[in-house]
Amino acid sequence: MNNNSSITRTSSSRGPGSAQITGFYDEDSGSIQYLAADPDTRKAALIDIVLTFNPASASVTTDSAEAILRHVEREGLDVEWILDTHPHADHLMASSFLKHRLGKPNAIGEKVLEIADLWRGLYHIPDAFDPARDFDRLFADGDSFKIGSLPVRVMLSPGHTLGSISYLVGTDAAFVHDTFMQPDVGTSRADFPGGSAEVLYDSLQDILSLPDETRLFVGHDYGTDDRADPEWEATVAVQRASNRHIGKGVSKQSFVAQRQKRDATLSLPDRMLHVLQMNLRAGQSPSPESDGHAYLKIPFNRF
């Protein structure tokens, strides 16, 4: 694939109550980061923003997040919310960095508390992680808030993780993270601790029950053999008709079988064991030890 790290695309508002969405592609992790803006008030939210993490050296820079902040400034937008859909396994979230830079609240789903419990055991760090401290808002299924004048509804959509949430923004946009991928790719994996292909199927069906014209913005794309450039937007109608894993009314049994077969061939993301212990702290590193440096703890022979 060509260098796609600078690919940025904007999906324009479709009229009253519709958000303007800009997606920023992070080539290193295949992640799409989003800026959702209310055209009327110029208020905005940042969703699933990435810090640049090098797993070989366990080093972090803020370059990618800084580039998005420059875009926000150029567009004259006022960020009201810093949102994440789940504790990511494949990139380091910029939530805490953005919270302190912008002085605005950060948020994630309330089931992050259960995910933290799960990973305390896997890391064998019993006193680690306090999401209620590190996030200003823990959203429950059905919660609502606003971006400017645009209503936002929170939808619990687990399967990839046990606590993933989607954000339904305005009249016709939904940020559906690691549930759907683009129709020519299919769906996201469900084999991480706390994941479930059966639960993911139910979440996908909930998303497909949204109005046909709803724009679904996915969390990842890596291109395909037939499509070099990343894509990240498709409507509910298109996903329902042509998604290669769940389109055309695939049964739950068939979906689960193909999802589990596919997941069994996948290796862990190379950042996963590093970044999860930071993402469960809203993207912060562990506290420095007596020598003034912070250290990550990596489970041995657990995966």
N, C-alpha and C positions, 0 to 999 in steps of 0.2 A: 504494500500500500504506500502511496505517496505520503509526504509529510502533511498530515491533516490537523496538526495541533492548533492552527490558527483559524480553522473553519468556524464561522459564526453565521447563523441564519435567523431571520426574524419572520415570524408568522403574524401577519397583521390582524388587528382587531376586525371582527366581522360586523361591527355595529354596536349599538347600545348594549351595555352589559357584557361585552366580549373583551377579553384581555389581549394585549399585545405580548407575544411570547418570543423571547430571543434565546436560542440555544447556543452554547459554547462547547465545542468538542475538545475533550482531553485525550490526546492520542495515546499517552502512556498507559492509561487504564481503560480506554474505550468508553469512558463515561461522558454523558451529556449533562451539562450544568445549565440551569435555567434562570432567566430573569423574567418574571411575570409582572406586567405593568398595567395600571389603569390609565387609559389614554386621557380621561377627563380630568383626573386629579394629579397625574404624574407621580402617584404613589406606586411603590413596587415591593416585591418580595424576591429574595434570592433563594434558590432551591437546589440542594445537593451540590454545593460548591466544593471544589477540590483544592487541597494543598498539594504541592509537588513533593512526592516522597520517593527517595531512591532506596529500594530494598537492599541493594548491594552494600551500601554504606550506612544504612539506617539514618539518613540525613533528610532534612526538610527545608524547603524554601516556600515562600509565599508568592512566587512569580505568577502562577496561573490565577490565583485569586486577585492579585493586584491588577492584572490586566482587565478583569471583569469590573473591578471598581473604577478603573479609568473609563470604561465604556459607560457605566452608570453616570459618572460625572459629565461626560460629553453629552449624554442624552438629557441631562437636567432632571434626573429622577431622584426621588426621595425614598430610600429603602425603609420600610416599616417592619419587615419580618425577615428573619434568617431561618429557613426551614430545611429540615431533612426528613426523608421518607423512612429511613431505618438506619441502624448502625452498619455501615458499609463494610464489606469484606475485601473490596478490590481497590479502594482509594481512601486516602486520609481526608476526613471532612474538615472544612474550614470554619465550622460553626463558631468555635470559641474565638478564633482570630477575628472573624467578622463582627461578632458581638462586641468585642473590646474596641475594635477600630471604629465602628459606626455608632456604638452606644444604643443598639436596638436589640429587642428580645430575640432569643433563639428558641427553637421548638422542635419536638419530635413526638412520636407516639408514646403513650403511657406504658405500653408493654415493653418498652426498653428496660423497665425495672425487672421484668422476668428474664429478659435476655442477659442483663447484667448478672443475675443470680446464676444462670446457666454457665456463663463464662468465668465467673469467680472459681467455680469448681474445675473447669478445664485448665485454667491457668494456675490453679492452686494458690490463689491470692485471696484469702477469705475476707479481708477488709478492703478490697479494691472496689472502686466504682461507686459513685453517688450521683446517678443521673438527675435526681430531684434537685441537687445542688448546682449541677453544671448546665442544666437547661432551664430556661425561665418558664416554659410551658410544656406540659406533657399532655398531648391531645388524646381524648377518648373517641371511639367511634361515634360519629354523629355530631361532634363538636363543630362549632361554626365561629368564624371571625371575618374580618374584612381586610382587603387590600385597597385602600382608598374607598371608593364606593362599591367595589366588586365584592359580592358575598363569596365566601370560601366555606366549603363543607369538607369535613374529614371523613374518609371511608377507611375502615380497617380492611386491609387486603393482604393477609398473611399467606404463607406458603414458602416463599423464598426465605424469610425469617418468620418467627412466630409473632412479631409485632410490627410488620410493615404497614404503612398507611399511604393512602393516595390523597391528593389534594384536588378537589373539584372547584375550579375557579371560574367565577362568572357564569355565563350562559352556556359555554361550549368548550371548555378546556379541562383536561384531567391529566395530572402528573402521576403516572402509574408505575414508575420506577422499575424494579426487577420482578415484574409479573409478565407482561407482554414484552416481546422484542418486535422488530419490524416483521410484517407479514411473511416476507420471504425467508426469515430466520426461524420464527416460531415463538417460543416462550423461554423464560429464565429457569435456571437450575433450582432445585428444591432439596438438595442433599446436604446442606450445611446443618450443624446442630440446631435443633428447633424447627427445621424446615420439614415440609411435607408436600408431596406431589398431589395427594388427595385434597388437602386444604387449598393448595394453589389453584386447582381446577375450580373449586367453588369461588375463589376470589376472581378468577378470570370471567366466570359466568356473571358475577355481580357487575363487573365492569362492562361486559357486553350488554347488560340491561340498560345502560345509559342511552340517551337519544342517539340515533344513527349518526347525526352530524357532529357529535362530540369529538374534538381533536384529542387523541391520546398521545401523550409525550412520554417516551420510554427512557429508561435509565442508561442503556448501553447499546452500542452498535459497533461492529468490527469490520463492516463491509462483508462481502461474500465473494466467491469465485467469479460471479457474474456482475458484481457491483463493487467497484473499488472505493467509492466515496461513502462515508457514513451517512445514515438517514436516521430520523428520530420521530417522525410525525406520521400518523395515519388515523383515519376516522374509525369510529366504532363499526360502521357499516363495512368498511374495507377489511378490518380485522376479522369480523364475523364471517365474511365471505371467503377470505383467502389466506388466513393465517395457517401456516403449514402444520402446526401442531393441534390447533383447536378450532380451525375454521370448518364451516359446513356441518356443524352439529356433531362433532366427534363425541363419542360417549366418554363418560368418566373413566370407565375401565380401560378403554383404548388409550386415552390420554396418559393415565398413570403408568401404564405399561411402557409406552414409548418414552415418557419423561424419565422414568427410573432407568431404563436401558441406556439412554443418552447420558444421564448423570454418572453412571458407573464408569464411563470412559473419560471423565473430566478430572484433571488434576486440581489441586487447591490453587487459588490465585496466589501469586508470589508475594503479595503484600499482606495477605489475610492475617497471619498470626502476629505480624507487627502492628497493623493499623487498628485491629479490633480493640486492643487494650488501650488505644488512644481514643478511638471513636466512642467508646463507652464512657469517655471523659469529655465528650463534645469536641474531640480533636486535639486535646491537650496531652502532652507527654506526662509520664509519671513524675512524681515529686523528685527533685534531686536528692541524691544520697549524700553521705558525709563528705565525699570528695567534691561536691558541687555539681556532679553530672547525673543525668537521668539514665535509667537502664530499662530495657524491655526484657520480659521473661518469656521464653519460647518453649512450649510443651515439647517433650521428646518422645517420639514413637506413640503419639496419641492419634495421629491421623494417617 
